[in-house]
């Protein structure tokens, strides 16, 4: 009788020990998996800061916001897993990223009345996009003083055939390789120069005009996508040459367009320094503009930069117009002297 009662007790003890071993194994595997994800998150974050060194590393800078989200989620998971040292590391990395984001949400926008402000809009229309009426409706509603259209093709020239009637000046360079460009202006333009920075002869426009008795230079540009090392160098050269060119121009400056570069890239910050420019998004948020069709996966490729003497009263992205890019809207006025 006693033997029959003791046997199930021993089996129960063995079962409990086996269950404890299995749970410990699962926990150990979970911690290993967790640490792998932590290493990947920290690695990709670090790569983004090394974007000057290689084009692949520069691509990681485009996902800084997603890096931050991953770090926060991993920190929360680390508390649950009692990985407190790792949580401290993740917290430090998160603070590093957050510190770079504060200026985009802290600085107060300038106060400019409509009479004294200038509105410049840039739209990468996407050459294969056929929703011409959406662009026309947006332009009519936004009422820009100066409008740049990128990826301007023969089809777009035909689709927007009535658009020049709203403007006193326009110039276009039609291309079928996604690098056509057009500019429209409702205010007088003193001169327009077509710029090219490589053997691919990709055009940018440099406008010179008088804005409230101050010389103003506006560059509309579409940078080459840095999809391998040679194109990466060409994009960097384009940034450097525009920056050096602007430093030799009198008055104030604006650079607007599709930079094919994240605002978190060290190459972007080099461009700001070379041209004595600042990011117009400061005080207005990150405003990612690509990929327009998927809001949760957008990154910031389209930018507007201004010189120190200009105040930004509005910086925004426009609605979807059928392109993979959102329009960029910039309102500026002269700062107080």
Buried (B, 14 or more C-beta within 10 A) or exposed (E): EEEEEEEEEEEEEEEEEEEEEEEEEEEEEEBEEBBEEBEEBBEBBEBBBBBEEEBBBBBBBBBBBBBBBBBBEBBEBBEEBEBEEBBEBBBEBBEEBEEEBEEBEEEEBBEBEEEEBBBBBBBBBBBEBEBBEBBBEBBEEBEBBBBBBBBBBEBBBEBBEEBEEBBEBBBBBBBEEBBBBBBBBBBEBEEBEEBEBBEEEBBBBBBBBEBEEBBBBBBBBBBBBBEEEEBBBBBBEBBBBBBEBBEEBEBBBBBBBBBBBBBBBBBBBBBBEBBEBBBBBBBBEBBBBBBBEEEEEBBBBBBBBBBEBBBBBBBBBBEBBBBBBBBBBBBBBBBEE
